[in-house]
Amino acid sequence: MAKEFYVEMVKGVADIEKGIIALGGEWHIDANIVLIDDGSKQENLWGFNIYLNKEKSEMLEYNSLINIRPKQGNKSMEIESEEIRNKIFEIVNKLVE
């Protein structure tokens, strides 16, 4: 999947309420649309990147255009909330080996 668009990285989106993820696509919005079509709500969706060549504790990057949401207190592409980052880390580690 990583070689589909990138060499050692996969884009993903997590639904932090449902505890599910969508992986792949050229842009985070591709996975975002899959989850919206499956019934997820935008306010629960957050983008991230998985780096397959890094240690588990460092493999996630919480950076995506879909993360810019001033109304939810996130004013940058980086997920600013440690609580949200931790939820994504737990979901990804449960679902991805």
JOFENWO-V253773 format. One record per helix or strand of 2 or more residues. SS is the DSSP state (hx for helix, st for strand). FROM is the first residue (numbers start at 1). TO is the last residue. If there is no record, write none. Layout:
SS | FROM | TO
SS | FROM | TO
This chain:
hx | 2 | 4
st | 9 | 15
st | 20 | 23
hx | 28 | 37
hx | 42 | 44
st | 45 | 51
hx | 56 | 58
st | 60 | 61
hx | 65 | 67
hx | 70 | 72
hx | 82 | 95
